[in-house]
Amino acid sequence: MIIPRVAGRHSIPVISALLLLGSVSACVPQDTQATAAIAADPAQPSMASYDCGDGARITVENLGPAVRVIDTDGSSLELPAAPASQNSRFGAGADAIVIEGREALLMRGKHTPLTCTR
């Protein structure tokens, strides 16, 4: 087995500095693209209409700790934030809506989930 020779008296400080740099970089968030996308998302309006395809539309009214979803036929559904600290996920029982930017995913009971865009 060949043991490599240390390159000189400056090797130990350089190695120590690299180890320190590696441990400090572990403390910095690495997913800067996701962080930038979150910051770029516009705030949810107090009321917004979404096109769900095939002529289906929903209107989402932001009530603060809950949202009211009004369907094309006029039926409405009020969903609390889930968990309570959320401002993009709302649900109760088998019904839920997830709002991300200009898209909303609506899930109602045993119906096929609808992907809707503002």
ChimeraX commands (.cxc) that place a marker at each C-alpha (Angstrom):
marker #1 position 0.00,0.00,0.00 radius 0.5
marker #1 position 1.32,3.42,-0.91 radius 0.5
marker #1 position 0.65,6.25,1.53 radius 0.5
marker #1 position 0.55,9.66,-0.15 radius 0.5
marker #1 position 2.95,12.22,1.21 radius 0.5
marker #1 position 1.47,15.42,2.65 radius 0.5
marker #1 position 2.16,18.27,0.24 radius 0.5
marker #1 position 3.83,20.53,2.73 radius 0.5
marker #1 position 3.35,22.57,5.87 radius 0.5
marker #1 position 0.32,24.43,4.42 radius 0.5
marker #1 position -1.73,21.26,3.89 radius 0.5
marker #1 position -3.19,21.04,7.39 radius 0.5
marker #1 position -4.57,24.63,7.43 radius 0.5
marker #1 position -6.01,24.14,3.93 radius 0.5
marker #1 position -7.66,20.84,4.87 radius 0.5
marker #1 position -9.02,22.40,8.08 radius 0.5
marker #1 position -10.44,25.34,6.11 radius 0.5
marker #1 position -12.12,22.98,3.62 radius 0.5
marker #1 position -13.68,20.92,6.41 radius 0.5
marker #1 position -14.96,24.09,8.09 radius 0.5
marker #1 position -16.37,25.38,4.80 radius 0.5
marker #1 position -18.12,22.06,4.19 radius 0.5
marker #1 position -19.75,22.07,7.62 radius 0.5
marker #1 position -20.91,25.70,7.27 radius 0.5
marker #1 position -22.38,25.12,3.80 radius 0.5
marker #1 position -24.58,22.38,5.28 radius 0.5
marker #1 position -26.41,25.11,7.21 radius 0.5
marker #1 position -27.40,27.06,4.07 radius 0.5
marker #1 position -30.55,26.01,2.17 radius 0.5
marker #1 position -29.52,24.31,-1.04 radius 0.5
marker #1 position -32.89,24.53,-2.83 radius 0.5
marker #1 position -32.65,28.17,-3.88 radius 0.5
marker #1 position -34.78,27.57,-6.99 radius 0.5
marker #1 position -37.76,26.43,-4.87 radius 0.5
marker #1 position -37.24,29.38,-2.50 radius 0.5
marker #1 position -37.29,31.80,-5.45 radius 0.5
marker #1 position -40.46,30.17,-6.84 radius 0.5
marker #1 position -42.25,30.56,-3.51 radius 0.5
marker #1 position -41.26,34.23,-3.32 radius 0.5
marker #1 position -42.43,34.81,-6.91 radius 0.5
marker #1 position -45.94,33.40,-6.33 radius 0.5
marker #1 position -48.48,36.21,-6.12 radius 0.5
marker #1 position -50.64,36.34,-3.02 radius 0.5
marker #1 position -53.99,34.64,-3.34 radius 0.5
marker #1 position -56.73,37.15,-4.14 radius 0.5
marker #1 position -59.81,37.47,-1.95 radius 0.5
marker #1 position -61.87,35.96,-4.79 radius 0.5
marker #1 position -60.70,34.16,-7.91 radius 0.5
marker #1 position -62.29,32.14,-10.72 radius 0.5
marker #1 position -60.65,29.01,-12.08 radius 0.5
marker #1 position -61.26,27.17,-15.37 radius 0.5
marker #1 position -61.34,23.41,-14.82 radius 0.5
marker #1 position -61.83,22.33,-18.45 radius 0.5
marker #1 position -64.92,20.88,-20.16 radius 0.5
marker #1 position -66.88,24.02,-19.25 radius 0.5
marker #1 position -66.44,23.49,-15.51 radius 0.5
marker #1 position -65.48,26.53,-13.45 radius 0.5
marker #1 position -65.06,27.18,-9.75 radius 0.5
marker #1 position -64.84,30.38,-7.78 radius 0.5
marker #1 position -62.71,30.40,-4.64 radius 0.5
marker #1 position -63.41,33.01,-1.99 radius 0.5
marker #1 position -60.64,33.50,0.57 radius 0.5
marker #1 position -62.17,33.77,4.04 radius 0.5
marker #1 position -58.84,33.91,5.90 radius 0.5
marker #1 position -58.72,30.68,7.91 radius 0.5
marker #1 position -60.96,28.98,5.31 radius 0.5
marker #1 position -62.09,29.18,1.68 radius 0.5
marker #1 position -65.49,28.92,0.07 radius 0.5
marker #1 position -65.53,26.97,-3.20 radius 0.5
marker #1 position -68.49,27.74,-5.46 radius 0.5
marker #1 position -69.11,25.24,-8.25 radius 0.5
marker #1 position -70.52,25.88,-11.74 radius 0.5
marker #1 position -73.98,24.74,-10.60 radius 0.5
marker #1 position -73.94,27.23,-7.71 radius 0.5
marker #1 position -73.32,24.75,-4.91 radius 0.5
marker #1 position -70.79,25.93,-2.34 radius 0.5
marker #1 position -68.44,24.22,0.02 radius 0.5
marker #1 position -66.55,25.85,2.90 radius 0.5
marker #1 position -63.19,24.26,3.70 radius 0.5
marker #1 position -60.98,25.19,6.67 radius 0.5
marker #1 position -57.19,25.47,6.37 radius 0.5
marker #1 position -55.58,22.08,6.95 radius 0.5
marker #1 position -53.54,22.41,9.11 radius 0.5
marker #1 position -54.81,25.67,10.55 radius 0.5
marker #1 position -51.57,27.57,9.80 radius 0.5
marker #1 position -51.81,26.85,6.04 radius 0.5
marker #1 position -52.84,29.34,3.39 radius 0.5
marker #1 position -52.75,26.97,0.40 radius 0.5
marker #1 position -54.27,23.67,1.64 radius 0.5
marker #1 position -57.87,23.46,2.77 radius 0.5
marker #1 position -59.99,20.44,3.53 radius 0.5
marker #1 position -62.62,18.67,5.58 radius 0.5
marker #1 position -63.63,15.03,5.39 radius 0.5
marker #1 position -63.27,13.76,1.81 radius 0.5
marker #1 position -63.20,17.26,0.27 radius 0.5
marker #1 position -60.04,19.32,-0.23 radius 0.5
marker #1 position -58.47,22.02,-2.38 radius 0.5
marker #1 position -54.79,22.82,-2.82 radius 0.5
marker #1 position -53.99,26.24,-4.30 radius 0.5
marker #1 position -50.51,26.89,-5.67 radius 0.5
marker #1 position -49.94,30.07,-7.63 radius 0.5
marker #1 position -52.44,30.11,-10.49 radius 0.5
marker #1 position -53.48,26.45,-10.13 radius 0.5
marker #1 position -56.00,24.76,-7.86 radius 0.5
marker #1 position -56.48,21.04,-7.38 radius 0.5
marker #1 position -60.02,20.29,-6.20 radius 0.5
marker #1 position -60.84,16.89,-4.71 radius 0.5
marker #1 position -64.46,16.12,-3.84 radius 0.5
marker #1 position -65.36,12.78,-2.31 radius 0.5
marker #1 position -65.30,9.97,-4.85 radius 0.5
marker #1 position -65.21,12.33,-7.88 radius 0.5
marker #1 position -62.18,12.59,-10.15 radius 0.5
marker #1 position -59.88,15.39,-8.93 radius 0.5
marker #1 position -60.06,18.57,-11.02 radius 0.5
marker #1 position -56.98,20.60,-11.94 radius 0.5
marker #1 position -58.09,24.19,-12.49 radius 0.5
marker #1 position -56.22,27.31,-13.60 radius 0.5
marker #1 position -56.84,30.99,-12.93 radius 0.5
marker link #1:1,2 radius 0.2
marker link #1:2,3 radius 0.2
marker link #1:3,4 radius 0.2
marker link #1:4,5 radius 0.2
marker link #1:5,6 radius 0.2
marker link #1:6,7 radius 0.2
marker link #1:7,8 radius 0.2
marker link #1:8,9 radius 0.2
marker link #1:9,10 radius 0.2
marker link #1:10,11 radius 0.2
marker link #1:11,12 radius 0.2
marker link #1:12,13 radius 0.2
marker link #1:13,14 radius 0.2
marker link #1:14,15 radius 0.2
marker link #1:15,16 radius 0.2
marker link #1:16,17 radius 0.2
marker link #1:17,18 radius 0.2
marker link #1:18,19 radius 0.2
marker link #1:19,20 radius 0.2
marker link #1:20,21 radius 0.2
marker link #1:21,22 radius 0.2
marker link #1:22,23 radius 0.2
marker link #1:23,24 radius 0.2
marker link #1:24,25 radius 0.2
marker link #1:25,26 radius 0.2
marker link #1:26,27 radius 0.2
marker link #1:27,28 radius 0.2
marker link #1:28,29 radius 0.2
marker link #1:29,30 radius 0.2
marker link #1:30,31 radius 0.2
marker link #1:31,32 radius 0.2
marker link #1:32,33 radius 0.2
marker link #1:33,34 radius 0.2
marker link #1:34,35 radius 0.2
marker link #1:35,36 radius 0.2
marker link #1:36,37 radius 0.2
marker link #1:37,38 radius 0.2
marker link #1:38,39 radius 0.2
marker link #1:39,40 radius 0.2
marker link #1:40,41 radius 0.2
marker link #1:41,42 radius 0.2
marker link #1:42,43 radius 0.2
marker link #1:43,44 radius 0.2
marker link #1:44,45 radius 0.2
marker link #1:45,46 radius 0.2
marker link #1:46,47 radius 0.2
marker link #1:47,48 radius 0.2
marker link #1:48,49 radius 0.2
marker link #1:49,50 radius 0.2
marker link #1:50,51 radius 0.2
marker link #1:51,52 radius 0.2
marker link #1:52,53 radius 0.2
marker link #1:53,54 radius 0.2
marker link #1:54,55 radius 0.2
marker link #1:55,56 radius 0.2
marker link #1:56,57 radius 0.2
marker link #1:57,58 radius 0.2
marker link #1:58,59 radius 0.2
marker link #1:59,60 radius 0.2
marker link #1:60,61 radius 0.2
marker link #1:61,62 radius 0.2
marker link #1:62,63 radius 0.2
marker link #1:63,64 radius 0.2
marker link #1:64,65 radius 0.2
marker link #1:65,66 radius 0.2
marker link #1:66,67 radius 0.2
marker link #1:67,68 radius 0.2
marker link #1:68,69 radius 0.2
marker link #1:69,70 radius 0.2
marker link #1:70,71 radius 0.2
marker link #1:71,72 radius 0.2
marker link #1:72,73 radius 0.2
marker link #1:73,74 radius 0.2
marker link #1:74,75 radius 0.2
marker link #1:75,76 radius 0.2
marker link #1:76,77 radius 0.2
marker link #1:77,78 radius 0.2
marker link #1:78,79 radius 0.2
marker link #1:79,80 radius 0.2
marker link #1:80,81 radius 0.2
marker link #1:81,82 radius 0.2
marker link #1:82,83 radius 0.2
marker link #1:83,84 radius 0.2
marker link #1:84,85 radius 0.2
marker link #1:85,86 radius 0.2
marker link #1:86,87 radius 0.2
marker link #1:87,88 radius 0.2
marker link #1:88,89 radius 0.2
marker link #1:89,90 radius 0.2
marker link #1:90,91 radius 0.2
marker link #1:91,92 radius 0.2
marker link #1:92,93 radius 0.2
marker link #1:93,94 radius 0.2
marker link #1:94,95 radius 0.2
marker link #1:95,96 radius 0.2
marker link #1:96,97 radius 0.2
marker link #1:97,98 radius 0.2
marker link #1:98,99 radius 0.2
marker link #1:99,100 radius 0.2
marker link #1:100,101 radius 0.2
marker link #1:101,102 radius 0.2
marker link #1:102,103 radius 0.2
marker link #1:103,104 radius 0.2
marker link #1:104,105 radius 0.2
marker link #1:105,106 radius 0.2
marker link #1:106,107 radius 0.2
marker link #1:107,108 radius 0.2
marker link #1:108,109 radius 0.2
marker link #1:109,110 radius 0.2
marker link #1:110,111 radius 0.2
marker link #1:111,112 radius 0.2
marker link #1:112,113 radius 0.2
marker link #1:113,114 radius 0.2
marker link #1:114,115 radius 0.2
marker link #1:115,116 radius 0.2
marker link #1:116,117 radius 0.2
marker link #1:117,118 radius 0.2
view
